[in-house]
Amino acid sequence: MTPRFIGLCATPPLVLALAALALWQADGAARQRLVLPILLLSALCLILTACLMAERPRADGGPGERRFRALARAGDLVLWRGDAAGAILEAEGWTELTGQGLEALRGAGWLEMLHPADRAPTLAAWAEARAALRPVDIEYRVRTRAGAWHWVRARAVPTEGEWVGLVEDIHERRQASLDLAERQEKLALALAAARLVSWEYDVRADRGRRVSYAEEVLDAPVPANFTLADWAAAMHPEDRPIALGRLQSAIDGQAMEVAAEFRVRRRPPAEGWAWVSSQGAVTERDPATGRALRISGISRDVSERREAEERRVLLMREVDHRAKNVLAVVQSVLRLTRRDRPESYMAAVEARVAALARAHTLLAERGWVGADLRLLAERELAVCPPGVARLEGPPLAIAAGAVQPLAMVVHELAANAGKHGAASVPAGRVVLAWRLEAGQLHLDWTESGGPPVQAPSGRGFGTRMLEAVLRGQLGGTLDLRWEAGGLACCIALPAARVLAGAGHASRLPAAEPMP
């Protein structure tokens, strides 16, 4: 408050005091003459006092207005006034912000400082607000005194036939918002690329939210504000107590992190349950009680990993089972092979153990899930001279449990042909053919061009082994015939017991000699 304003405010009371003193000192006649002038003077003082008080805000401005005007002089705020037609009358701080002078900005001159892309939408919003006589709040870019484009926010309200408002420089705040949005977008892309889901749970409000990727197949809660009960309902009943217990431990302050793996039903049309691994941490606690107020984390679908672990366990059991079987077969080979000739005994044992080793290797190459019948036969018939053996039949996958028994069968037939049958002479030929018929796998072993053969007088190890394997282990049948051209062996096995899965039924283009 200036001394001049204080002096003006003190004048009316002083005049009234002097008038009252004169009236008090005057005699009766003079007092009557002074009454009317003093009353008029009093009214004039009252009017003057009212006018001074009305002018007081404009003369003083108050702390708030002084702060606004200081910001305007610094270029952070622009205080402006315009007429009802939209022409700008004055704008304090505009020159500090943009460098445009007062005369240049008046009327529509201020539009020259707007970004070309923002002029049309700004004018449209300004015209719409004037037509409806409602407040306006818009954002646009202006060229600053330094030549850069800055985002500003303009707000105004209509008042007594004109418009008053302010323009605020929001460039830093808007840029920070854009940077945050960009970081959030990059985070969302990274989460989607890694097939991760981010989640957050507000303990006090019992509200959670998840940000998932488009290809997610889990039937998990998708609303923006799901409850803990919604989340628990999506879990497998067997996994629910463990997962909820670990979350409660973090809420109670007993743990800083949450880590659990549980099953969630797959989203239709997919079926079954998917395994989910979820890890989170307490991001906000009640300082008084230590209880968690907010927990955030990520989760991912780990079904492939869990299935791989299950397959690994099954594989280990299968390997253990096969190893025991191999040892049992080796023990039988050692016990049943004739010992009257040490040299032939050693050779027979080594050949039969080698056949088991080849079958074992074949299973290992295929991950212990089975083997191709043609490949199995090729490896066992490799003991025959080149060009002697032929294979005919469609591609078939043999079950893991039938690979070693069938390998021993083919080995015994090939070994017998090499010693006594068609593979023992240059002109001899051997054909192994197979086919699927009426749920049976038929294998036909046919020798021709070999030396004359006749049925043995007794049952040797080879015959006993074939019968034990084919009938005892595989539930099939065996028919051995010693014909004039050589041995003929017909085997029939239940396909459901020996096949891991049938391939297409087309036959091979032609019977090819083995290399």
Secondary structure, 3 states (H helix, E strand, C coil): CCHHHHHHHHHHHHHHHHHHHHHHHCCHHHHHHHHHHHHHHHHHHHHHHHHHHHHHHHHHCHHHHHHHHHHHHHCCEEEEEEECCCCEEEEECHHHHHCCCHHHHCECHHHHHECHHHHHHHHHHHHHHHHHCCCEEEEEEEECCCCCEEEEEEEEEEECCEEEEEEEECHHHHHHHHHHHHHHHHHHHHHHHCCEEEEEEECCCCEEEEECCCCCCECCCCCCCECHHHHHHCECCCCHHHHHHHHHHHHCCCCCEEEEEEEEEECCCCCCEEEEEEEEEEEEECCCCCCEEEEEEEEEECHHHHHHHHHHHHHHHHHHHHHHHHHHHHHHHHHHCCCCCHHHHHHHHHHHHHHHHHHHHHHHHCCCCCEEHHHHHHHHHHHCCCCCEEEECCCEEECHHHHHHHHHHHHHHHHHHHHCCHHHCCCCEEEEEEEEECCEEEEEEEEECCCCCCCCCCCCHHHHHHHHHHHHHCCCEEEEEEECCEEEEEEEEEHHHHEEEECCCCCCCCCEECC
